[in-house]
């Protein structure tokens, strides 16, 4: 009997380890016009561009029932990179979406620049993008361009987590 219980416990451990506690990754606030969902800042997009110093940090704000979402992000560079637009690309560099960037601030930090901006994009496009097998690329475009992408293992976890949050949105509206 003990061996059977031990065997069942050992078989269950991998499933417990793979579950994500998504409630720590988002919050929602009930509003008159519908729930506002906020995916907390995620530090997962990396760049191999020498100008990019740290990972791009993004968060998502969505008012349920709307057709667009606010994709807000912070990026860090040696020199100021004032962007005017952002492209979302497939892993094969096909354009998924291009939109005007709204810059919130550009400020010096020690020996680099911290910059915060936002992009409004279609909600359904973002949902679909996070269901893909490979990470999309964020291309920040100004005087120069810098591309950011998630590594495959990071993408697998991140896409699953964000897709689960989108399911919460779907089931609660």
Short mmCIF file of the C-alpha atoms (twelve columns), coordinates in Angstrom:
data_MODEL
# 
_entry.id   MODEL 
# 
loop_
_atom_site.group_PDB 
_atom_site.id 
_atom_site.type_symbol 
_atom_site.label_atom_id 
_atom_site.label_alt_id 
_atom_site.label_comp_id 
_atom_site.label_asym_id 
_atom_site.label_seq_id 
_atom_site.Cartn_x 
_atom_site.Cartn_y 
_atom_site.Cartn_z 
_atom_site.pdbx_PDB_model_num 
ATOM 1   C CA . UNK A 1   0.000   0.000  0.000   1 
ATOM 2   C CA . UNK A 2   2.805   2.437  0.896   1 
ATOM 3   C CA . UNK A 3   4.555   1.749  -2.396  1 
ATOM 4   C CA . UNK A 4   1.387   2.537  -4.339  1 
ATOM 5   C CA . UNK A 5   0.855   5.831  -2.492  1 
ATOM 6   C CA . UNK A 6   4.512   6.754  -2.992  1 
ATOM 7   C CA . UNK A 7   4.274   5.919  -6.692  1 
ATOM 8   C CA . UNK A 8   1.166   8.095  -7.097  1 
ATOM 9   C CA . UNK A 9   2.870   11.003 -5.294  1 
ATOM 10  C CA . UNK A 10  6.000   10.713 -7.425  1 
ATOM 11  C CA . UNK A 11  3.921   10.707 -10.588 1 
ATOM 12  C CA . UNK A 12  2.000   13.810 -9.475  1 
ATOM 13  C CA . UNK A 13  5.100   15.932 -8.699  1 
ATOM 14  C CA . UNK A 14  5.829   16.933 -12.326 1 
ATOM 15  C CA . UNK A 15  2.254   18.188 -12.745 1 
ATOM 16  C CA . UNK A 16  2.402   20.276 -9.591  1 
ATOM 17  C CA . UNK A 17  5.707   21.820 -10.674 1 
ATOM 18  C CA . UNK A 18  4.338   22.873 -14.059 1 
ATOM 19  C CA . UNK A 19  1.316   24.768 -12.799 1 
ATOM 20  C CA . UNK A 20  1.601   28.520 -12.658 1 
ATOM 21  C CA . UNK A 21  0.155   30.765 -10.026 1 
ATOM 22  C CA . UNK A 22  -1.168  33.362 -12.420 1 
ATOM 23  C CA . UNK A 23  -3.015  35.301 -9.719  1 
ATOM 24  C CA . UNK A 24  0.356   36.854 -8.810  1 
ATOM 25  C CA . UNK A 25  0.900   37.999 -12.394 1 
ATOM 26  C CA . UNK A 26  -2.228  40.095 -12.877 1 
ATOM 27  C CA . UNK A 27  -4.844  42.137 -11.059 1 
ATOM 28  C CA . UNK A 28  -8.297  43.248 -12.028 1 
ATOM 29  C CA . UNK A 29  -10.463 46.118 -10.911 1 
ATOM 30  C CA . UNK A 30  -14.232 46.118 -11.389 1 
ATOM 31  C CA . UNK A 31  -15.418 49.273 -13.190 1 
ATOM 32  C CA . UNK A 32  -18.794 50.481 -14.426 1 
ATOM 33  C CA . UNK A 33  -17.748 49.891 -18.025 1 
ATOM 34  C CA . UNK A 34  -16.267 46.442 -17.334 1 
ATOM 35  C CA . UNK A 35  -13.320 44.945 -15.494 1 
ATOM 36  C CA . UNK A 36  -9.884  46.464 -15.986 1 
ATOM 37  C CA . UNK A 37  -7.217  43.746 -16.212 1 
ATOM 38  C CA . UNK A 38  -3.581  44.573 -15.600 1 
ATOM 39  C CA . UNK A 39  -0.779  42.102 -16.335 1 
ATOM 40  C CA . UNK A 40  2.013   43.090 -13.994 1 
ATOM 41  C CA . UNK A 41  5.447   44.050 -15.376 1 
ATOM 42  C CA . UNK A 42  7.260   41.178 -17.056 1 
ATOM 43  C CA . UNK A 43  11.046  41.232 -17.658 1 
ATOM 44  C CA . UNK A 44  11.352  38.696 -20.453 1 
ATOM 45  C CA . UNK A 45  12.245  40.352 -23.763 1 
ATOM 46  C CA . UNK A 46  15.982  40.422 -24.553 1 
ATOM 47  C CA . UNK A 47  18.011  42.075 -27.271 1 
ATOM 48  C CA . UNK A 48  21.396  41.202 -28.709 1 
ATOM 49  C CA . UNK A 49  21.785  44.816 -29.882 1 
ATOM 50  C CA . UNK A 50  24.792  46.418 -28.146 1 
ATOM 51  C CA . UNK A 51  22.766  49.589 -27.521 1 
ATOM 52  C CA . UNK A 52  20.203  47.720 -25.359 1 
ATOM 53  C CA . UNK A 53  21.402  47.399 -21.773 1 
ATOM 54  C CA . UNK A 54  18.714  45.468 -19.963 1 
ATOM 55  C CA . UNK A 55  15.650  43.417 -20.744 1 
ATOM 56  C CA . UNK A 56  12.607  45.234 -22.047 1 
ATOM 57  C CA . UNK A 57  9.928   45.240 -19.341 1 
ATOM 58  C CA . UNK A 58  6.296   45.164 -20.486 1 
ATOM 59  C CA . UNK A 59  2.868   45.275 -18.908 1 
ATOM 60  C CA . UNK A 60  -0.605  45.063 -20.411 1 
ATOM 61  C CA . UNK A 61  -3.776  46.949 -19.486 1 
ATOM 62  C CA . UNK A 62  -7.118  45.868 -20.891 1 
ATOM 63  C CA . UNK A 63  -10.637 47.122 -20.233 1 
ATOM 64  C CA . UNK A 64  -12.914 44.142 -20.860 1 
ATOM 65  C CA . UNK A 65  -15.195 44.526 -23.829 1 
ATOM 66  C CA . UNK A 66  -12.925 46.899 -25.722 1 
ATOM 67  C CA . UNK A 67  -11.251 45.934 -28.961 1 
ATOM 68  C CA . UNK A 68  -7.818  47.320 -28.046 1 
ATOM 69  C CA . UNK A 69  -5.217  46.863 -25.343 1 
ATOM 70  C CA . UNK A 70  -2.465  49.086 -23.982 1 
ATOM 71  C CA . UNK A 71  0.959   47.444 -24.259 1 
ATOM 72  C CA . UNK A 72  3.299   49.584 -22.140 1 
ATOM 73  C CA . UNK A 73  7.025   48.984 -21.890 1 
ATOM 74  C CA . UNK A 74  10.282  50.276 -20.476 1 
ATOM 75  C CA . UNK A 75  13.600  49.926 -22.268 1 
ATOM 76  C CA . UNK A 76  17.154  50.890 -21.344 1 
ATOM 77  C CA . UNK A 77  19.844  52.156 -23.743 1 
ATOM 78  C CA . UNK A 78  23.293  53.786 -23.672 1 
ATOM 79  C CA . UNK A 79  22.033  56.743 -25.719 1 
ATOM 80  C CA . UNK A 80  18.519  58.145 -25.990 1 
ATOM 81  C CA . UNK A 81  16.412  56.211 -28.496 1 
ATOM 82  C CA . UNK A 82  13.251  58.291 -28.881 1 
ATOM 83  C CA . UNK A 83  10.951  55.952 -30.736 1 
ATOM 84  C CA . UNK A 84  8.085   56.998 -32.975 1 
ATOM 85  C CA . UNK A 85  6.664   53.570 -33.810 1 
ATOM 86  C CA . UNK A 86  6.741   49.920 -32.820 1 
ATOM 87  C CA . UNK A 87  6.459   46.839 -34.977 1 
ATOM 88  C CA . UNK A 88  5.454   43.401 -33.812 1 
ATOM 89  C CA . UNK A 89  7.077   40.797 -36.037 1 
ATOM 90  C CA . UNK A 90  6.803   37.032 -36.292 1 
ATOM 91  C CA . UNK A 91  9.925   34.996 -35.593 1 
ATOM 92  C CA . UNK A 92  10.366  34.950 -39.400 1 
ATOM 93  C CA . UNK A 93  10.300  38.800 -39.464 1 
ATOM 94  C CA . UNK A 94  6.839   39.118 -41.054 1 
ATOM 95  C CA . UNK A 95  4.994   42.213 -39.798 1 
ATOM 96  C CA . UNK A 96  2.074   41.392 -37.493 1 
ATOM 97  C CA . UNK A 97  1.321   44.974 -36.495 1 
ATOM 98  C CA . UNK A 98  2.819   48.437 -36.684 1 
ATOM 99  C CA . UNK A 99  1.626   51.369 -34.635 1 
ATOM 100 C CA . UNK A 100 2.538   54.776 -33.319 1 
ATOM 101 C CA . UNK A 101 4.398   54.792 -30.013 1 
ATOM 102 C CA . UNK A 102 3.445   57.183 -27.233 1 
ATOM 103 C CA . UNK A 103 6.486   58.162 -25.162 1 
ATOM 104 C CA . UNK A 104 5.755   58.758 -21.473 1 
ATOM 105 C CA . UNK A 105 9.233   59.712 -20.332 1 
ATOM 106 C CA . UNK A 106 12.946  59.588 -21.071 1 
ATOM 107 C CA . UNK A 107 15.237  59.971 -18.078 1 
ATOM 108 C CA . UNK A 108 18.883  59.433 -17.232 1 
ATOM 109 C CA . UNK A 109 19.824  56.633 -14.824 1 
ATOM 110 C CA . UNK A 110 23.456  56.401 -13.749 1 
ATOM 111 C CA . UNK A 111 25.248  55.971 -17.106 1 
ATOM 112 C CA . UNK A 112 22.287  54.974 -19.289 1 
ATOM 113 C CA . UNK A 113 18.774  56.095 -20.294 1 
ATOM 114 C CA . UNK A 114 15.486  54.670 -19.080 1 
ATOM 115 C CA . UNK A 115 12.597  55.172 -21.487 1 
ATOM 116 C CA . UNK A 116 8.907   54.341 -21.092 1 
ATOM 117 C CA . UNK A 117 6.423   54.151 -23.934 1 
ATOM 118 C CA . UNK A 118 3.148   52.574 -24.932 1 
ATOM 119 C CA . UNK A 119 1.472   51.056 -27.953 1 
ATOM 120 C CA . UNK A 120 -2.247  50.508 -28.506 1 
ATOM 121 C CA . UNK A 121 -2.972  47.341 -30.440 1 
ATOM 122 C CA . UNK A 122 -5.941  45.083 -31.200 1 
ATOM 123 C CA . UNK A 123 -6.832  42.813 -28.293 1 
ATOM 124 C CA . UNK A 124 -7.586  39.799 -30.500 1 
ATOM 125 C CA . UNK A 125 -4.220  40.169 -32.245 1 
ATOM 126 C CA . UNK A 126 -2.411  40.085 -28.906 1 
ATOM 127 C CA . UNK A 127 -4.404  37.043 -27.767 1 
ATOM 128 C CA . UNK A 128 -3.547  35.238 -30.997 1 
ATOM 129 C CA . UNK A 129 0.117   36.273 -30.837 1 
ATOM 130 C CA . UNK A 130 0.554   34.736 -27.387 1 
ATOM 131 C CA . UNK A 131 -0.904  31.453 -28.690 1 
ATOM 132 C CA . UNK A 132 1.845   31.025 -31.282 1 
ATOM 133 C CA . UNK A 133 4.605   28.432 -30.898 1 
ATOM 134 C CA . UNK A 134 7.404   31.005 -31.152 1 
ATOM 135 C CA . UNK A 135 7.954   34.391 -29.581 1 
ATOM 136 C CA . UNK A 136 7.112   37.505 -31.496 1 
ATOM 137 C CA . UNK A 137 9.711   40.257 -31.934 1 
ATOM 138 C CA . UNK A 138 9.222   43.795 -30.668 1 
ATOM 139 C CA . UNK A 139 11.002  46.265 -32.923 1 
ATOM 140 C CA . UNK A 140 11.377  49.769 -31.461 1 
ATOM 141 C CA . UNK A 141 11.850  52.273 -34.260 1 
ATOM 142 C CA . UNK A 142 13.175  55.827 -34.102 1 
ATOM 143 C CA . UNK A 143 16.471  57.124 -35.481 1 
ATOM 144 C CA . UNK A 144 17.636  53.507 -35.149 1 
ATOM 145 C CA . UNK A 145 15.785  50.307 -34.354 1 
ATOM 146 C CA . UNK A 146 16.281  47.735 -31.633 1 
ATOM 147 C CA . UNK A 147 14.657  44.292 -31.686 1 
ATOM 148 C CA . UNK A 148 13.671  42.365 -28.571 1 
ATOM 149 C CA . UNK A 149 12.530  38.747 -28.359 1 
ATOM 150 C CA . UNK A 150 12.022  36.050 -25.719 1 
ATOM 151 C CA . UNK A 151 14.179  32.959 -25.602 1 
ATOM 152 C CA . UNK A 152 12.241  29.752 -26.469 1 
ATOM 153 C CA . UNK A 153 12.039  28.382 -22.897 1 
ATOM 154 C CA . UNK A 154 10.980  31.769 -21.552 1 
ATOM 155 C CA . UNK A 155 8.417   32.118 -24.349 1 
ATOM 156 C CA . UNK A 156 6.873   28.768 -23.504 1 
ATOM 157 C CA . UNK A 157 6.229   29.793 -19.884 1 
ATOM 158 C CA . UNK A 158 5.301   33.391 -20.672 1 
ATOM 159 C CA . UNK A 159 2.887   32.570 -23.485 1 
ATOM 160 C CA . UNK A 160 1.157   29.969 -21.338 1 
ATOM 161 C CA . UNK A 161 0.809   32.394 -18.424 1 
ATOM 162 C CA . UNK A 162 -0.505  35.284 -20.543 1 
ATOM 163 C CA . UNK A 163 -2.873  32.969 -22.446 1 
ATOM 164 C CA . UNK A 164 -4.256  31.734 -19.122 1 
ATOM 165 C CA . UNK A 165 -4.896  35.349 -18.073 1 
ATOM 166 C CA . UNK A 166 -6.665  35.985 -21.388 1 
ATOM 167 C CA . UNK A 167 -8.823  32.933 -20.606 1 
ATOM 168 C CA . UNK A 168 -9.711  34.462 -17.229 1 
ATOM 169 C CA . UNK A 169 -10.787 37.604 -19.089 1 
ATOM 170 C CA . UNK A 170 -12.880 35.552 -21.527 1 
ATOM 171 C CA . UNK A 171 -14.626 33.513 -18.844 1 
ATOM 172 C CA . UNK A 172 -15.404 36.519 -16.639 1 
ATOM 173 C CA . UNK A 173 -17.043 38.658 -19.306 1 
# 
